[in-house]
Amino acid sequence: MAMLEVRDLHVQFRTDDGLVKAVDGLSFDLERGRTLGIVGESGSGKSVTSLAIMGLHRSSDKGSGTEVTGQIRLDDEDLVSASAERVRQLRGSKMAMIFQDPLSALHPYYSVGAQISEAYRVHNKVSKQVARKRAIDLLGRVGIPQPTVRVDDYPHQFSGGMRQRAMIAMALSCDPELLIADEPTTALDVTVQAQILDLIVDLQAEFGSAVIIITHDLGVVAELSDDILVMYAGRMAEYGSAEDIFDDPGHPYTWGLLASMPRIDEARLDRLIPIKGTPPSLINVPPGCAFHPRCRYAGFTDGRSQTDVPALRQVSPGHLVACHLTGDQRRNFRTELDLEETEASAARLTQGEQ
C-alpha cells in the first residue's frame, strides 16, 4: 500500500465571477522513499493540490467558498473526512510543507529559532531549552553557518537561500514522513538552487521521507524526481517515471514543455519553442480536452478534442496519458516534431556559416 493515496480529488472555489475548478479529478500514489514531481504552467492546480493534502483549505470552513471532495489517504487515514483538529495533529508531525516564499511564510516579529522551536514544541512535550537545542541542531544540519548565533536572528537578517534553509529546518523539526516542497528554489540564484536541491535529496535519504516537489522547472524535477505528474487546467495530462516523461513523452502538452526547456545533454542551435497561447481560465475551462485550443494536433481526433474529455490510458507499464491521439499518431507526430527541430537546427547552422 502506498503511503499517500489521492483519489478523484476535486478542489473548487466559489467566487463572484463563478466556480473555479482548481483541481478536477486528480488521482495518484506516492510510496515512502520516493519523490514525485508535479509540473505544469501557473494556474494548472499544482499548489492547490499541495494545500489540499496539507488540509489548508478545508471543505468544513463555513463561508469560505471552498469545496474539497475525493480522498486523500495518508497511511490509510482519510484526511478529507478527518476533523480539523486531527489534520492539525498530523500537519507538522507526519506531513510538512516548504512554502514557495519563505519571507512571507516566516513571521517577521519572531526569531528564526523561536519559530522552529515552536513548531517542534507543538508536537513534542519538551522544555524551551530542549526545543532551542533542537532548533540549533537543525539549522546546523541544513547548512546555516554559526547556528548557535544565527538561531536568534530574525528572518530579514537571513539571505533568501538561508531563509529557505530555515524553512526546511522547520519542516523537518518533527521528522515528517511526507515532505511537500512548493517551488523550493523560486527567486534563488543558480548556485543556491543546486545547494537546496542537494539538501532535500540528502535529508530524504536520511529520514526516508516521501517527497512531493511542485514546480514549473523541468530541470528541478529531472534532478530530483522518480516519477512525474504533468498537470494542465486542474487535471492530469500525463504521469510516468522520469525516464518515461523525458525519453518517451506521450502528451502534446508535455512535448511543448520539453521543447521550451534548455538542455545540456543535446545540441540545440535553434531557439527554444514556446507553447502558443495561454493557460485557460479555470472558471471557463474549454470543453473536451482543455488543451485543444493550443494543440496543433487537435484537428486529427475527428472532433473529439472539442467535445470529449480524454480518459487516462496506459501507454506502457506505469505510464499514463490523457490524449485522444492514437498510439500510432503520437509516434508519428513525435517523429515529425523531432525532424522539424533537426531541420531547423541544420538551417540555422547553415545560415551561421554563411
JOGI-V789641 format. One record per run of one state. SS is the DSSP state (H for helix, E for strand, L for the rest). FROM is the first residue (numbers start at 1). LEN is the number of residues. If there is no record, write none. Layout:
SS/FROM/LEN
SS/FROM/LEN
This chain:
L/1/3
E/4/12
L/16/2
E/18/13
L/31/4
E/35/5
L/40/6
H/46/8
L/54/12
E/66/9
L/75/2
E/77/2
L/79/5
H/84/7
E/91/1
L/92/3
E/95/4
L/99/3
H/102/4
L/106/5
E/111/1
H/112/12
L/124/4
H/128/14
L/142/5
H/147/4
L/151/3
E/154/1
H/155/3
L/158/2
H/160/12
L/172/6
E/178/5
L/183/7
H/190/18
L/208/2
E/210/6
L/216/2
H/218/7
L/225/2
E/227/6
L/233/2
E/235/7
H/242/6
L/248/4
H/252/8
L/260/32
H/292/3
L/295/3
H/298/3
L/301/3
H/304/4
L/308/4
E/312/5
L/317/2
E/319/4
L/323/4
H/327/27
L/354/1
